[in-house]
Amino acid sequence: MKIVGISACPTGIAHTYMAAEKLEKTAKSLGYTIKIETQGVKVENILSTEEIQQAEVVILAVDKEVQTDRFAGKKVKRVSTARAIREPEKVIQEAIDGVEVTTIAQAEHASNESGKKAGIYNHFMNGVNYMLPLVIAGGILIAFSFAFGINAADPSDPSYNQIAEVLSTIGGNTAFALMVPALAAGIATSVAGRPGFAAGLVAGTMAASGGSGFLGGMVGGLLAGYATDYLANKVTVAKSFAALYQLIIVPLISVAVTGFAMFYFIDKPISYVLDALTNWLNGLGSTSGVVFGLLIGIMMAADMGGPINKSISTFSIGLMSAGVNAPIAACMAAGMTPPLGIALASILFKQKFTQEERTSAQSCWVLGLSYITEGAIPFAVADPLRVIPSLMAGSATAAAISMGVGVTSLAPHGGIWILPIPNVLNNPLMYVVAIVSGTVVTALMLGFLKKSRTEMEHQPTDEGKLI
């Protein structure tokens, strides 16, 4: 049995490679030949035409749109990356047995497989995928500019430094300014394909300049996408007029409709909501901050890079454009503690982990310190009823402390590595206290809840599986 496939998640980082690894190891343990193309930060392990032709089954472990034209005539099983990580053997068996598979008869859009279109969540995640590089690069460049002094980018300030000004211009005035337009354009493109890009870009730019920010960009991106999709893909025109229609009429009407809707119906109401939300968040006392922090922590650890985690982290990133920088600090603290807690627990409670788990946990130190929450996923998959509550308790602790004492971060990513950069964190000591506290709580919870597994180490296991 020869299997080929693709793995791809919206951000192209952890889930993409973890899904591929799980499918490959499981298939090999079952005696099958398999090759998975990973469409992550770059496309790797690319499938050749010959490999696709020889394959009997195609598995798409994807959370975003991928091109499927080359799989015409093949049986295709489409699942999420999370399911491929969680149930690789079942996914492979279903693909072989023809359970919920689709045969691609001709070139078609990936989102139309199985008769289903991508949902709103997928559209939002596509927008986040467009936005994230700008957020990360822009935020860290801004953070570097503050290393020269909090006002070093201002030519009128005594601490002025030209390098700081350039870093601030690139990161804040340019990359961060493109954050909302990229979000809206990505959403619109996910809905309507390439024709939706222009209207989505207009919607996002109007949202950024008009005050409705990321919320307005999300709504405007959907509007631009569906309006363009209707015009470009649903309206039938004479073939002799089609080229002119797609080139001129579609962008003209979609941009105009989106722009008018943003100006009269979307931007101002959402601006009021965002302003109210911003004022409320800025006015949170320590008690309210702790409660909000608990919610952030629980959501960050609930699915470790899945929809719930992405929702609160995207929300917190969006708040940065409104000058609210405490939630993103809490998100980072909460996102770091799951892998760190597992790594610590594997040392303190060795009898609760197999040798394979203890070896895997060593990488969690680096993953956790780098704010890559997904490092905890294999352990959560192996023992969800005990591990996930432990992770949620630790993340909630970390985020509650961070929000309660008002830690803010001017960088949206970077984990512990932003600590040496001056002025990025307003309270680096409490940031460390929050992370350490969450890590310890996670480790102690794991030690209390997990059963001893030392006696299981010598039992035979399938390759790549945690007992």
Secondary structure as GFF3:
##gff-version 3
##sequence-region A 1 467
A	DSSP	beta_strand	2	8	.	.	.	ID=ss1
A	DSSP	alpha_helix	14	29	.	.	.	ID=ss2
A	DSSP	beta_strand	33	39	.	.	.	ID=ss3
A	DSSP	beta_strand	43	44	.	.	.	ID=ss4
A	DSSP	alpha_helix	49	54	.	.	.	ID=ss5
A	DSSP	beta_strand	57	62	.	.	.	ID=ss6
A	DSSP	three_ten_helix	69	71	.	.	.	ID=ss7
A	DSSP	beta_strand	75	79	.	.	.	ID=ss8
A	DSSP	alpha_helix	81	86	.	.	.	ID=ss9
A	DSSP	alpha_helix	88	97	.	.	.	ID=ss10
A	DSSP	beta_strand	101	103	.	.	.	ID=ss11
A	DSSP	three_ten_helix	110	115	.	.	.	ID=ss12
A	DSSP	alpha_helix	120	146	.	.	.	ID=ss13
A	DSSP	alpha_helix	162	168	.	.	.	ID=ss14
A	DSSP	pi_helix	169	175	.	.	.	ID=ss15
A	DSSP	three_ten_helix	176	178	.	.	.	ID=ss16
A	DSSP	alpha_helix	179	192	.	.	.	ID=ss17
A	DSSP	alpha_helix	196	210	.	.	.	ID=ss18
A	DSSP	alpha_helix	213	229	.	.	.	ID=ss19
A	DSSP	pi_helix	230	234	.	.	.	ID=ss20
A	DSSP	alpha_helix	239	244	.	.	.	ID=ss21
A	DSSP	pi_helix	245	249	.	.	.	ID=ss22
A	DSSP	alpha_helix	250	261	.	.	.	ID=ss23
A	DSSP	pi_helix	262	266	.	.	.	ID=ss24
A	DSSP	alpha_helix	267	282	.	.	.	ID=ss25
A	DSSP	alpha_helix	286	303	.	.	.	ID=ss26
A	DSSP	alpha_helix	307	320	.	.	.	ID=ss27
A	DSSP	alpha_helix	326	348	.	.	.	ID=ss28
A	DSSP	three_ten_helix	350	352	.	.	.	ID=ss29
A	DSSP	alpha_helix	355	361	.	.	.	ID=ss30
A	DSSP	alpha_helix	363	369	.	.	.	ID=ss31
A	DSSP	three_ten_helix	373	376	.	.	.	ID=ss32
A	DSSP	alpha_helix	377	382	.	.	.	ID=ss33
A	DSSP	alpha_helix	384	404	.	.	.	ID=ss34
A	DSSP	three_ten_helix	415	418	.	.	.	ID=ss35
A	DSSP	alpha_helix	428	449	.	.	.	ID=ss36
A	DSSP	three_ten_helix	454	456	.	.	.	ID=ss37
###
